Amino acid sequence: MLDFIRKAFRKGSNIALLVDGPNTLRKAFHLDIKQIKEEVAKYGRIRVAKIYLDQYASDKLIEAMINQGFDVEITTGDVDVTMAIEAMEYALDPEIDTIALMTRDTDYRPVLVKAKARGKKTIVVATDVAFSAALKNTADIVLIFKGKDNVKTILNK
């Protein structure tokens, strides 16, 4: 069943992968951003890979994200507003088929709802630590990273 879903997503699917840096890139989660990109790429071609960081992000973190192929957006306040607005821009972009959000924050649920209403497929990437049930139940596909090479996939109807 999972292969069928992946094929349905992949067929010409262009993905915008947007990462809520302060909410997900924490040492305690032990996430491998390269593995995350590889897992999301199973559902289509990543056309946009963008990470949102606040003004406290270290130069080393910024450099690491650039080296992983991400465009870095530094915000002066909470990244949620900037990321949500740009996610909506991609939801309106006819060249993007899938919106993939890496976050644990329920604030992004309206973005998923609006994207789906516009015919976009949705993916949420998260850890199982303090992960929003609302996000889990709204996205078409949920990828929960539980550690190195341990990804739980949830398919919602």
KAVENNOR-V542366 format. One record per backbone hydrogen bond with DSSP energy under -0.5 kcal/mol. CO is the residue of the C=O (numbers start at 1). NH is the residue of the N-H. If there is no record, write none. Layout:
BEGIN
co/nh
CO/NH
CO/NH
END
This chain:
BEGIN
co/nh
1/5
2/6
3/7
4/8
5/9
6/10
7/11
10/12
10/13
13/15
13/45
14/97
14/98
15/17
15/47
15/48
16/18
16/100
17/50
18/20
18/102
19/21
19/52
20/23
20/24
21/24
21/25
24/26
26/29
26/30
27/30
31/33
32/36
33/37
34/38
35/39
36/40
37/41
39/42
40/43
41/44
44/46
45/15
45/47
48/17
49/71
50/19
51/53
51/73
52/21
52/22
53/75
54/57
58/62
59/63
60/64
61/65
62/66
63/67
64/68
65/70
66/69
71/51
72/74
73/53
73/75
75/55
78/81
78/82
79/83
80/84
81/85
82/86
83/87
84/88
85/89
86/90
87/91
88/92
89/93
90/93
92/94
93/96
97/121
98/16
98/100
99/101
99/123
100/18
101/103
101/125
102/20
104/132
105/108
106/109
108/112
109/113
110/114
111/115
112/116
113/117
114/118
115/118
115/120
116/119
121/99
122/140
122/141
123/101
124/143
125/103
126/145
128/130
132/136
133/137
134/138
135/138
135/139
140/156
141/124
142/144
142/154
143/126
143/145
144/146
144/152
145/128
147/150
150/146
151/153
152/144
154/142
154/156
END
